[in-house]
């Protein structure tokens, strides 16, 4: 069978190593800029994670300002205020230090520094006309992979809708992966972001738009997460598992920037917009239910995922082996105290019509491996609400 046509494009330079954030200044200086806006949140700042980075910027004779107003599920307003801050201080590049929210906010600010209107005007694919100013990303969580993706997700507060902006211009110029910055992560954040990365890898691997390159990145990410997430969670200070999780998160980001995702993300973005549920925990709780829904459409892929997660599937049928993947995801959630339903996350079924409508707006629905109708989205949400995995 011949392959369908595909494109692979990932221009981000990745630098990885324990302590490498101490070289941030000299790495940024190679981009030819002298004034840098650090985009972060108050939690990262209070944890003193900026200290070594700031020293490196000063050592490289770079001027910088700090914008630390990033919130979970960042809004268009936060991006616009940050853009005004950047222009006021005449910054030439953005340096995101933090989780996916900080990186997504930085991408939005870099875009609006040179493009007209509102970030909300650029919802969809390929609408950004002017390349953003340089974007540098230093993730402090191992989850979103946004340091290596072509997208940013923004909340429209007026409509409680999380929208996606996708453009090849949104790939960061430089990603710096320093596992030492993740050593102080609380267990709940380690769990939520790690399962976020696993969701990216699984949805990318099974996407209708997956290609040989994206699938190779995705399945390698699954393997690395299976071997390292629980150790990072239970030990915390193990630098090897922390580094492997950072790399796996990045690989999953590279994968889904080529293939997009699936129903988990279509629904989780909606839950984040309406109920302000953190993205990673919404993904983790939804993942088993969407996998169960998709089972018959991608059993062979789920079998491969079970194997990548370290399961012995010898002697099992393809469907039985595929079910092992779902069982493993459930056990991972249980072991890390992630809710096994979305009711415990604060979801109310009173919002069900809006949840279904907003989920169907997502382009991720159309690359989900199983054909999905609004009634299917409703079924998944209802089953996930009650924790009922009987989905056919």
N, C-alpha and C positions, 0 to 999 in steps of 0.2 A: 504494500500500500504506500503510495507516495505521500509525502508530507504536504500539508497545506502551507501556503506562503506565510512567512512570518518575518518580523523585524526584531533585532536585538540592539538596544542602544542604552548604554549606561556610562555617562561621561564623568561620574564622580570619582575623584581621586580618594582612595581610602588609605589612611595611615593607622596602624594598629600596634599597640604594645603597652605594657604596664609602665605607667609614668610618662607616656608620650605627650600628655597634655602640657607638660613643661616646655615643649617645643612649639606650642601654639603660635607664639609671636613670629618665630622665624619661618614657619610654614605659611602663615598669612602674608608675611612680607613678600613672599614669592609671587603673590597675586598682584602686586603693584599698588597696594592701597596703604594709606597712613592713618586713616580715621575709621574706627570700628565701633559699631553699636553692639554691645552685648545684650542679647534678649534672653531673659530667664524669668524665674518666679522667686517669690520671697523664701520659699522652702529651700531651694538650692543655695540661695545667698546666705541664709542663716546657718546652713550646714557647712559654711566655709569652703564650698567646692570651687569657688571662683578664685581663691587665693593664689594658687600656683599659676593659673591661667593669666590673672592680672599681672603677676610678676613677669611672666614671659612676654606679655605685650609691652610692658615698660622696658624690658631689656632689649627689645627689638625696636625701640623708639617709635612705638605706635601709640597714637592718642585713642582714648576710648571713653565712652559713656555707657551707663548701665540702665536698661529699661527692664524693670522687674515686676511688671503688672500682669504677667501671664497667669491665666486661670485655667482650670480644667475645662475641656470643651470650649476653647477660645472663641471669642465672638468677633464679629466684624468691627465693633466699636473698639475693642482692644487693639486690633490691627491698625485702625485709623488713628488712634491716639499715639500709638508707637511710631507711625509714619510721620506724624507732625513732630514728634520728639526728634526723630532722625534728621528731618529737614532743618529743624531749628539749630541743631548742633553740627550740621553739615557733615554727617557721617557718610562714608563711601562704601561700606560693606556691613553685613550683619553677621554676628557670631552667636548662634544659638547654643546655650548651655542648659541642658535639662532633658525632660522627657519629650514625648511627641508633641505635647501642647506648645512647648517653647519653640521647637523646630518648625511646627506648622505656622505659628505666629510670625517667626522670623521670615519664613518664605513669603507670607502675606505682606509684611512690611517691605521686604526687598522688591516685591512686585509693584506695590503701590507707590514706591519712591519714584518710579519713572512712568507709571501708567495712569491714565485719567480715571475719574469716577470712583466707584466703590468696589471693594474686593468682591462684593456680591454680584457685580456685573459679569464676573468671569466664571461663573458656575458652568461646569461642563468641560469639554475637551478642546484644547487648542485655541482658546479665546484670547490668551495673553499675546499682545502684538509686539511689545517692546521687552527685550530681555531684562530681567531684574538685575540689580546691582549684585556683586558677589555674595554668595551664601556659604557660610562655614558652619558645620554642625558638630557639636560634641555631645553625644547622648550620655545621660547619667542614669538611664534605665535601659534594660535589655528587653525591648518590647515592640515599639512601633516600626522600627526600621526606617523612619522618615528621613534619616540622614542619607539614604540611598534611593529615595523614591522621587517620582515626578508629580507629586500631588500634595495638596494641603486641604485640610478639612476645617470648615468655618461654620460657626453657629450663627444663624439669623435669629436674634432674640425676639424680633417682632412676630415671627411665625413659628418659633421653637423648632426650627428645621436645621439639621446639619447638612451642609452642602459640600460637594467636592469640586475643587478646582484642579484640573489636570493639564499639564503642559510639559514638554521636554525642557522648557526653560527653568522648571522648578527643581530639577536635579541639583543638589548642592555642588558647588565647585570642589569642596573639600570636606571629608568626614574624618574625624579624629576619634578613634576608639581606644579609650583608656579604662581598663577594668578597675583600676584603683578608685575611680570616681563612683563606682557602684557598690563598694564594700559596705557602706553604711545604710544601704537601702533597707527599710523595714520589711519584715516577712510578707506582709499583705501586698506591698507594692511589687516585691520580687515575684510573687505568685501571679498577680494580675497581669503584669507586663510580660512575664514568661509565657503565660497562656495566650496572651495577645499575639506574641510571635509565633506560637504553635498554630494558632488559627490562621494567621497569614500564610504560613507554609502549607497547611492542609488545603485551604481554599484555593491558593495559587496552583497547587499540584493537580487539583481536580477541575480547575476552571476550563470552560469550553475554549478559551483563548490561550490555554497553556501551549508552550512549544518545547522542543527538546532542551533548550537552554534554560528556560524558566523552571522546567521540571527538575533539572539537575540541581539547580540552586535550592529549590523547595525541598526536595527529599533529603538533601544534605542537611538542611536546617532542621528537619524533623529528627534526623538521627542525633544531631548535636543537642537538641533540646531534650530528647528522651534520655540522654546520658547525663545531662548536666543540670537540668532545672531543679529537680528535687534536692540535689546536693547544694546548689546555690541557696535554696530555701532553708534547708535544715542546718547547714553549716554556716552559711553567710559569708564568712571571711576567707573561704577557699578561693584564691585568686585564679586558679586554673578554670574552675567551673564558671566563675564570673566572666572571664575572658571568652570562654567558649560560648556563653550565652549572648554576649555582645556580638560576636561574629555571626552566630546563628540568626540573631535578630536582623542584622544587616543583610545576610543572605536571603532571608525571607522577604525583606523589603525590596531587594533587587528582583526577586522572583515576581512579586505581585505588581511591581511597576511595569512588568512586561505583559502580565496575564489578567490583571484585575483580580477580583476576589469572588464573593458569592453571597448567599442569603444571610449568613451570619452578620456580615458587615452591613448589608442592606437594612437589617432590623436593628442592629446595635447602634448605628448612627441615629436612627429614629429614637431609640430609648434615651440616648444621650441628649438629643435635642429637646425632647418633651420632659424627661425626668431628671436631666443633668446627672445621669449615672456615668461614672468613669468608664471610658471606652474599653479598657482591658478586661475589667470585671464583667461587663456586659457580654463581650465576646466569649469569655470563658464559660459563663453560665449558659449561653445559647448554643455553643458548639455541639454538644452531644445530640441536641434535638434536631439541628439542621443536618448533622451527619446521618442520623436515623432516617430523616426524610429523603436524603440523597442516596441511601445505601444501594438500592437496586440500579441506580444510574451509573455508579462508579465503583462497583464492588472490587474490581481488579486493582484499582488505585488504592482503595482502602486496605486491601490485603498488603500491598507494598508498604503502606503507612504503618500497619501493624508490625511488619518485619522491621521497619526502620526504628520503631519504638522499642525494639528488643524482644518482641513476642515470638514464640515458637509456634508456627502454624502448620507444621508438618502433619499430614494425615487429615487436615481439615478441608472442607469444600471452600470454594472461593467466598461464598457468602458467610460461612462460619468464620473464616479468617478475617473477612472484612469487619465482622461484628466485634472481633478482638480489638480492633482499632478504637471503636466506640467505647468498649468496656475500659480500655486503658485510659482514655481521656477522662471518663467519669471517675476512675480511681485516682487520677492525678488531681482532679478538682477536690475530691474528698480529702485526700492527704494534706492539701494546702488550705483547707477550710473555706473553699469557694462554694457559695450556695448552689444547690442542685435544682434551683428553680429561679425564675425572675421575679416572683412575688416578693421574695425576701430582699430584693434589690430596691423595692419601692414602686414597682410597676403597678398601675391600676388598669383593669380592663375597661374602665369607663372611657378611656382614651382609645379603645381598640380601633374604631373607624379611622382616626387620624394616623395611628400607628401603621395600619395596613396601607393607607393612601401614601404616606410619606415613604414607607419602605419600597413601594412599587416605583417610586420616582428614581430610585437608585439604579445606575447602570450595572451594578453588581448582580442584580437579579437576572439579567440577560446572559450572563456568562456562567451562572450557576449550573452545575452539571445536569440537574433535573429541571425540566420545564416547569416554570412556576407561575401560578395564577394568583390573583388577590385572595381567593379562598384558601390557597395553600399557605400564604403568609399568615392569614388569620389562624389557621390550624396550628402552625408552628408556634405562634405566640401564645395561643391558648394552652397547648401542651406544655410549653416551657413555663408558663405561669403556674400550672399545677404540678409540674415535675413529672409528667406522664410521658414515658418514652414509647408508648404503644402508638407508633406512627406508621402508617402503611403508604 
